[in-house]
């Protein structure tokens, strides 16, 4: 199973594409976002943040796990990607606050971003290091 996932998702273009998608979605003006009253799930946007940043860390670590690196170096890279995900989440909140119309700074979004990055880091460490 991991072998098939690496074949299709372990490519750098998957990680780069996801990164661009995260930045694009978080850079959309607030007027382009659907109204939360249409969703029956409260705080649905927090789930979206967790998914975006979990996917970010997961796909970059997936790509890194296909590289010929020692386990020690791979763990360092996994943690680095986790930290980059956190920095991206915090940075994008400031971008939304100052440069994106009708978007607000939300510390709970930052927490959701960090939770997502942490889940991606944990899954990466558990599953991808076994297959190295």
PyMOL commands that place a pseudoatom at each C-alpha (Angstrom):
pseudoatom trace, name=CA, resn=UNK, resi=1, chain=A, elem=C, hetatm=0, pos=[0.000, 0.000, 0.000]
pseudoatom trace, name=CA, resn=UNK, resi=2, chain=A, elem=C, hetatm=0, pos=[2.731, 2.472, 0.962]
pseudoatom trace, name=CA, resn=UNK, resi=3, chain=A, elem=C, hetatm=0, pos=[4.567, 1.525, -2.222]
pseudoatom trace, name=CA, resn=UNK, resi=4, chain=A, elem=C, hetatm=0, pos=[1.588, 2.552, -4.372]
pseudoatom trace, name=CA, resn=UNK, resi=5, chain=A, elem=C, hetatm=0, pos=[1.137, 5.785, -2.450]
pseudoatom trace, name=CA, resn=UNK, resi=6, chain=A, elem=C, hetatm=0, pos=[4.810, 6.631, -2.891]
pseudoatom trace, name=CA, resn=UNK, resi=7, chain=A, elem=C, hetatm=0, pos=[4.526, 5.929, -6.591]
pseudoatom trace, name=CA, resn=UNK, resi=8, chain=A, elem=C, hetatm=0, pos=[1.730, 8.459, -7.046]
pseudoatom trace, name=CA, resn=UNK, resi=9, chain=A, elem=C, hetatm=0, pos=[1.905, 10.890, -4.129]
pseudoatom trace, name=CA, resn=UNK, resi=10, chain=A, elem=C, hetatm=0, pos=[5.599, 10.698, -3.269]
pseudoatom trace, name=CA, resn=UNK, resi=11, chain=A, elem=C, hetatm=0, pos=[6.515, 13.033, -6.106]
pseudoatom trace, name=CA, resn=UNK, resi=12, chain=A, elem=C, hetatm=0, pos=[7.672, 16.596, -5.584]
pseudoatom trace, name=CA, resn=UNK, resi=13, chain=A, elem=C, hetatm=0, pos=[4.928, 17.990, -7.806]
pseudoatom trace, name=CA, resn=UNK, resi=14, chain=A, elem=C, hetatm=0, pos=[2.305, 16.669, -5.367]
pseudoatom trace, name=CA, resn=UNK, resi=15, chain=A, elem=C, hetatm=0, pos=[3.897, 18.551, -2.471]
pseudoatom trace, name=CA, resn=UNK, resi=16, chain=A, elem=C, hetatm=0, pos=[4.436, 21.728, -4.509]
pseudoatom trace, name=CA, resn=UNK, resi=17, chain=A, elem=C, hetatm=0, pos=[0.900, 21.600, -5.888]
pseudoatom trace, name=CA, resn=UNK, resi=18, chain=A, elem=C, hetatm=0, pos=[-0.573, 21.206, -2.396]
pseudoatom trace, name=CA, resn=UNK, resi=19, chain=A, elem=C, hetatm=0, pos=[1.562, 24.091, -1.124]
pseudoatom trace, name=CA, resn=UNK, resi=20, chain=A, elem=C, hetatm=0, pos=[0.301, 26.378, -3.886]
pseudoatom trace, name=CA, resn=UNK, resi=21, chain=A, elem=C, hetatm=0, pos=[-3.266, 25.272, -3.194]
pseudoatom trace, name=CA, resn=UNK, resi=22, chain=A, elem=C, hetatm=0, pos=[-2.886, 26.099, 0.531]
pseudoatom trace, name=CA, resn=UNK, resi=23, chain=A, elem=C, hetatm=0, pos=[-1.487, 29.549, -0.239]
pseudoatom trace, name=CA, resn=UNK, resi=24, chain=A, elem=C, hetatm=0, pos=[-4.144, 30.205, -2.892]
pseudoatom trace, name=CA, resn=UNK, resi=25, chain=A, elem=C, hetatm=0, pos=[-7.055, 29.159, -0.673]
pseudoatom trace, name=CA, resn=UNK, resi=26, chain=A, elem=C, hetatm=0, pos=[-5.795, 31.204, 2.263]
pseudoatom trace, name=CA, resn=UNK, resi=27, chain=A, elem=C, hetatm=0, pos=[-5.261, 34.212, -0.013]
pseudoatom trace, name=CA, resn=UNK, resi=28, chain=A, elem=C, hetatm=0, pos=[-8.796, 34.329, -1.396]
pseudoatom trace, name=CA, resn=UNK, resi=29, chain=A, elem=C, hetatm=0, pos=[-10.722, 37.464, -0.444]
pseudoatom trace, name=CA, resn=UNK, resi=30, chain=A, elem=C, hetatm=0, pos=[-13.400, 36.872, 2.155]
pseudoatom trace, name=CA, resn=UNK, resi=31, chain=A, elem=C, hetatm=0, pos=[-16.116, 37.759, -0.353]
pseudoatom trace, name=CA, resn=UNK, resi=32, chain=A, elem=C, hetatm=0, pos=[-15.189, 34.662, -2.399]
pseudoatom trace, name=CA, resn=UNK, resi=33, chain=A, elem=C, hetatm=0, pos=[-15.624, 32.261, 0.517]
pseudoatom trace, name=CA, resn=UNK, resi=34, chain=A, elem=C, hetatm=0, pos=[-18.928, 30.478, 1.139]
pseudoatom trace, name=CA, resn=UNK, resi=35, chain=A, elem=C, hetatm=0, pos=[-20.953, 31.706, 4.061]
pseudoatom trace, name=CA, resn=UNK, resi=36, chain=A, elem=C, hetatm=0, pos=[-20.568, 29.450, 7.113]
pseudoatom trace, name=CA, resn=UNK, resi=37, chain=A, elem=C, hetatm=0, pos=[-24.325, 29.445, 7.660]
pseudoatom trace, name=CA, resn=UNK, resi=38, chain=A, elem=C, hetatm=0, pos=[-24.571, 27.070, 4.678]
pseudoatom trace, name=CA, resn=UNK, resi=39, chain=A, elem=C, hetatm=0, pos=[-22.647, 24.410, 6.579]
pseudoatom trace, name=CA, resn=UNK, resi=40, chain=A, elem=C, hetatm=0, pos=[-24.314, 22.401, 9.303]
pseudoatom trace, name=CA, resn=UNK, resi=41, chain=A, elem=C, hetatm=0, pos=[-20.947, 21.735, 10.954]
pseudoatom trace, name=CA, resn=UNK, resi=42, chain=A, elem=C, hetatm=0, pos=[-19.935, 24.422, 13.452]
pseudoatom trace, name=CA, resn=UNK, resi=43, chain=A, elem=C, hetatm=0, pos=[-16.391, 25.737, 12.997]
pseudoatom trace, name=CA, resn=UNK, resi=44, chain=A, elem=C, hetatm=0, pos=[-16.037, 23.879, 9.691]
pseudoatom trace, name=CA, resn=UNK, resi=45, chain=A, elem=C, hetatm=0, pos=[-13.214, 26.228, 8.685]
pseudoatom trace, name=CA, resn=UNK, resi=46, chain=A, elem=C, hetatm=0, pos=[-11.053, 24.834, 11.514]
pseudoatom trace, name=CA, resn=UNK, resi=47, chain=A, elem=C, hetatm=0, pos=[-11.393, 21.359, 10.013]
pseudoatom trace, name=CA, resn=UNK, resi=48, chain=A, elem=C, hetatm=0, pos=[-10.324, 22.846, 6.670]
pseudoatom trace, name=CA, resn=UNK, resi=49, chain=A, elem=C, hetatm=0, pos=[-7.223, 24.394, 8.287]
pseudoatom trace, name=CA, resn=UNK, resi=50, chain=A, elem=C, hetatm=0, pos=[-6.309, 21.084, 9.939]
pseudoatom trace, name=CA, resn=UNK, resi=51, chain=A, elem=C, hetatm=0, pos=[-6.694, 19.287, 6.613]
pseudoatom trace, name=CA, resn=UNK, resi=52, chain=A, elem=C, hetatm=0, pos=[-4.699, 21.862, 4.639]
pseudoatom trace, name=CA, resn=UNK, resi=53, chain=A, elem=C, hetatm=0, pos=[-1.710, 21.874, 6.960]
pseudoatom trace, name=CA, resn=UNK, resi=54, chain=A, elem=C, hetatm=0, pos=[-1.844, 18.164, 7.730]
pseudoatom trace, name=CA, resn=UNK, resi=55, chain=A, elem=C, hetatm=0, pos=[-1.729, 17.545, 3.991]
pseudoatom trace, name=CA, resn=UNK, resi=56, chain=A, elem=C, hetatm=0, pos=[1.120, 20.038, 3.581]
pseudoatom trace, name=CA, resn=UNK, resi=57, chain=A, elem=C, hetatm=0, pos=[3.346, 18.263, 6.111]
pseudoatom trace, name=CA, resn=UNK, resi=58, chain=A, elem=C, hetatm=0, pos=[2.251, 14.811, 5.011]
pseudoatom trace, name=CA, resn=UNK, resi=59, chain=A, elem=C, hetatm=0, pos=[2.965, 15.330, 1.306]
pseudoatom trace, name=CA, resn=UNK, resi=60, chain=A, elem=C, hetatm=0, pos=[6.331, 17.028, 1.832]
pseudoatom trace, name=CA, resn=UNK, resi=61, chain=A, elem=C, hetatm=0, pos=[7.389, 14.281, 4.254]
pseudoatom trace, name=CA, resn=UNK, resi=62, chain=A, elem=C, hetatm=0, pos=[6.061, 11.676, 1.858]
pseudoatom trace, name=CA, resn=UNK, resi=63, chain=A, elem=C, hetatm=0, pos=[8.299, 13.104, -0.848]
pseudoatom trace, name=CA, resn=UNK, resi=64, chain=A, elem=C, hetatm=0, pos=[11.278, 13.228, 1.530]
pseudoatom trace, name=CA, resn=UNK, resi=65, chain=A, elem=C, hetatm=0, pos=[10.727, 9.603, 2.520]
pseudoatom trace, name=CA, resn=UNK, resi=66, chain=A, elem=C, hetatm=0, pos=[11.389, 8.609, -1.105]
pseudoatom trace, name=CA, resn=UNK, resi=67, chain=A, elem=C, hetatm=0, pos=[14.841, 10.232, -0.983]
pseudoatom trace, name=CA, resn=UNK, resi=68, chain=A, elem=C, hetatm=0, pos=[17.927, 8.189, -0.040]
pseudoatom trace, name=CA, resn=UNK, resi=69, chain=A, elem=C, hetatm=0, pos=[18.386, 9.656, 3.452]
pseudoatom trace, name=CA, resn=UNK, resi=70, chain=A, elem=C, hetatm=0, pos=[19.346, 8.030, 6.728]
pseudoatom trace, name=CA, resn=UNK, resi=71, chain=A, elem=C, hetatm=0, pos=[16.616, 7.723, 9.347]
pseudoatom trace, name=CA, resn=UNK, resi=72, chain=A, elem=C, hetatm=0, pos=[18.282, 10.379, 11.498]
pseudoatom trace, name=CA, resn=UNK, resi=73, chain=A, elem=C, hetatm=0, pos=[18.395, 12.896, 8.640]
pseudoatom trace, name=CA, resn=UNK, resi=74, chain=A, elem=C, hetatm=0, pos=[14.873, 12.011, 7.617]
pseudoatom trace, name=CA, resn=UNK, resi=75, chain=A, elem=C, hetatm=0, pos=[13.597, 12.725, 11.129]
pseudoatom trace, name=CA, resn=UNK, resi=76, chain=A, elem=C, hetatm=0, pos=[15.348, 16.098, 11.077]
pseudoatom trace, name=CA, resn=UNK, resi=77, chain=A, elem=C, hetatm=0, pos=[13.771, 16.924, 7.724]
pseudoatom trace, name=CA, resn=UNK, resi=78, chain=A, elem=C, hetatm=0, pos=[10.348, 15.813, 8.972]
pseudoatom trace, name=CA, resn=UNK, resi=79, chain=A, elem=C, hetatm=0, pos=[10.653, 18.147, 11.950]
pseudoatom trace, name=CA, resn=UNK, resi=80, chain=A, elem=C, hetatm=0, pos=[11.873, 20.977, 9.711]
pseudoatom trace, name=CA, resn=UNK, resi=81, chain=A, elem=C, hetatm=0, pos=[8.829, 20.564, 7.450]
pseudoatom trace, name=CA, resn=UNK, resi=82, chain=A, elem=C, hetatm=0, pos=[6.605, 20.554, 10.550]
pseudoatom trace, name=CA, resn=UNK, resi=83, chain=A, elem=C, hetatm=0, pos=[8.143, 23.876, 11.617]
pseudoatom trace, name=CA, resn=UNK, resi=84, chain=A, elem=C, hetatm=0, pos=[7.783, 25.320, 8.102]
pseudoatom trace, name=CA, resn=UNK, resi=85, chain=A, elem=C, hetatm=0, pos=[4.105, 24.335, 8.181]
pseudoatom trace, name=CA, resn=UNK, resi=86, chain=A, elem=C, hetatm=0, pos=[3.655, 26.158, 11.477]
pseudoatom trace, name=CA, resn=UNK, resi=87, chain=A, elem=C, hetatm=0, pos=[5.464, 29.239, 10.153]
pseudoatom trace, name=CA, resn=UNK, resi=88, chain=A, elem=C, hetatm=0, pos=[3.354, 29.193, 6.988]
pseudoatom trace, name=CA, resn=UNK, resi=89, chain=A, elem=C, hetatm=0, pos=[0.159, 29.000, 9.034]
pseudoatom trace, name=CA, resn=UNK, resi=90, chain=A, elem=C, hetatm=0, pos=[1.163, 31.906, 11.253]
pseudoatom trace, name=CA, resn=UNK, resi=91, chain=A, elem=C, hetatm=0, pos=[2.433, 33.933, 8.304]
pseudoatom trace, name=CA, resn=UNK, resi=92, chain=A, elem=C, hetatm=0, pos=[-0.733, 33.418, 6.285]
pseudoatom trace, name=CA, resn=UNK, resi=93, chain=A, elem=C, hetatm=0, pos=[-2.858, 34.691, 9.181]
pseudoatom trace, name=CA, resn=UNK, resi=94, chain=A, elem=C, hetatm=0, pos=[-0.867, 37.936, 9.146]
pseudoatom trace, name=CA, resn=UNK, resi=95, chain=A, elem=C, hetatm=0, pos=[-1.204, 38.096, 5.345]
pseudoatom trace, name=CA, resn=UNK, resi=96, chain=A, elem=C, hetatm=0, pos=[-4.962, 37.711, 5.750]
pseudoatom trace, name=CA, resn=UNK, resi=97, chain=A, elem=C, hetatm=0, pos=[-5.047, 40.407, 8.419]
pseudoatom trace, name=CA, resn=UNK, resi=98, chain=A, elem=C, hetatm=0, pos=[-3.110, 43.058, 6.516]
pseudoatom trace, name=CA, resn=UNK, resi=99, chain=A, elem=C, hetatm=0, pos=[-3.420, 42.315, 2.791]
pseudoatom trace, name=CA, resn=UNK, resi=100, chain=A, elem=C, hetatm=0, pos=[-6.485, 40.203, 1.995]
pseudoatom trace, name=CA, resn=UNK, resi=101, chain=A, elem=C, hetatm=0, pos=[-9.819, 42.069, 1.876]
pseudoatom trace, name=CA, resn=UNK, resi=102, chain=A, elem=C, hetatm=0, pos=[-12.571, 40.812, 4.171]
pseudoatom trace, name=CA, resn=UNK, resi=103, chain=A, elem=C, hetatm=0, pos=[-10.291, 38.309, 5.919]
pseudoatom trace, name=CA, resn=UNK, resi=104, chain=A, elem=C, hetatm=0, pos=[-9.420, 38.449, 9.620]
pseudoatom trace, name=CA, resn=UNK, resi=105, chain=A, elem=C, hetatm=0, pos=[-6.609, 37.316, 11.880]
pseudoatom trace, name=CA, resn=UNK, resi=106, chain=A, elem=C, hetatm=0, pos=[-7.760, 34.364, 13.967]
pseudoatom trace, name=CA, resn=UNK, resi=107, chain=A, elem=C, hetatm=0, pos=[-5.567, 32.741, 16.599]
pseudoatom trace, name=CA, resn=UNK, resi=108, chain=A, elem=C, hetatm=0, pos=[-7.817, 29.667, 16.603]
pseudoatom trace, name=CA, resn=UNK, resi=109, chain=A, elem=C, hetatm=0, pos=[-6.968, 29.201, 12.913]
pseudoatom trace, name=CA, resn=UNK, resi=110, chain=A, elem=C, hetatm=0, pos=[-3.286, 29.217, 13.875]
pseudoatom trace, name=CA, resn=UNK, resi=111, chain=A, elem=C, hetatm=0, pos=[-3.968, 26.544, 16.481]
pseudoatom trace, name=CA, resn=UNK, resi=112, chain=A, elem=C, hetatm=0, pos=[-5.873, 24.483, 13.881]
pseudoatom trace, name=CA, resn=UNK, resi=113, chain=A, elem=C, hetatm=0, pos=[-2.921, 24.897, 11.471]
pseudoatom trace, name=CA, resn=UNK, resi=114, chain=A, elem=C, hetatm=0, pos=[-0.524, 23.659, 14.148]
pseudoatom trace, name=CA, resn=UNK, resi=115, chain=A, elem=C, hetatm=0, pos=[-2.758, 20.718, 15.006]
pseudoatom trace, name=CA, resn=UNK, resi=116, chain=A, elem=C, hetatm=0, pos=[-2.896, 19.759, 11.333]
pseudoatom trace, name=CA, resn=UNK, resi=117, chain=A, elem=C, hetatm=0, pos=[0.880, 20.080, 10.960]
pseudoatom trace, name=CA, resn=UNK, resi=118, chain=A, elem=C, hetatm=0, pos=[1.335, 18.005, 14.113]
pseudoatom trace, name=CA, resn=UNK, resi=119, chain=A, elem=C, hetatm=0, pos=[-0.963, 15.266, 12.854]
pseudoatom trace, name=CA, resn=UNK, resi=120, chain=A, elem=C, hetatm=0, pos=[0.887, 15.236, 9.530]
pseudoatom trace, name=CA, resn=UNK, resi=121, chain=A, elem=C, hetatm=0, pos=[4.206, 15.040, 11.368]
pseudoatom trace, name=CA, resn=UNK, resi=122, chain=A, elem=C, hetatm=0, pos=[3.005, 12.184, 13.573]
pseudoatom trace, name=CA, resn=UNK, resi=123, chain=A, elem=C, hetatm=0, pos=[1.562, 10.174, 10.702]
pseudoatom trace, name=CA, resn=UNK, resi=124, chain=A, elem=C, hetatm=0, pos=[4.741, 10.759, 8.693]
pseudoatom trace, name=CA, resn=UNK, resi=125, chain=A, elem=C, hetatm=0, pos=[6.949, 9.590, 11.501]
pseudoatom trace, name=CA, resn=UNK, resi=126, chain=A, elem=C, hetatm=0, pos=[4.896, 6.477, 12.209]
pseudoatom trace, name=CA, resn=UNK, resi=127, chain=A, elem=C, hetatm=0, pos=[4.192, 5.288, 8.671]
pseudoatom trace, name=CA, resn=UNK, resi=128, chain=A, elem=C, hetatm=0, pos=[6.952, 6.623, 6.447]
pseudoatom trace, name=CA, resn=UNK, resi=129, chain=A, elem=C, hetatm=0, pos=[9.877, 5.648, 8.648]
pseudoatom trace, name=CA, resn=UNK, resi=130, chain=A, elem=C, hetatm=0, pos=[8.673, 2.025, 8.696]
pseudoatom trace, name=CA, resn=UNK, resi=131, chain=A, elem=C, hetatm=0, pos=[8.931, 1.841, 4.935]
pseudoatom trace, name=CA, resn=UNK, resi=132, chain=A, elem=C, hetatm=0, pos=[12.463, 3.318, 4.753]
for i in range(1, 132): cmd.bond("trace and resi %d" % i, "trace and resi %d" % (i + 1))
show_as sticks, trace
zoom trace
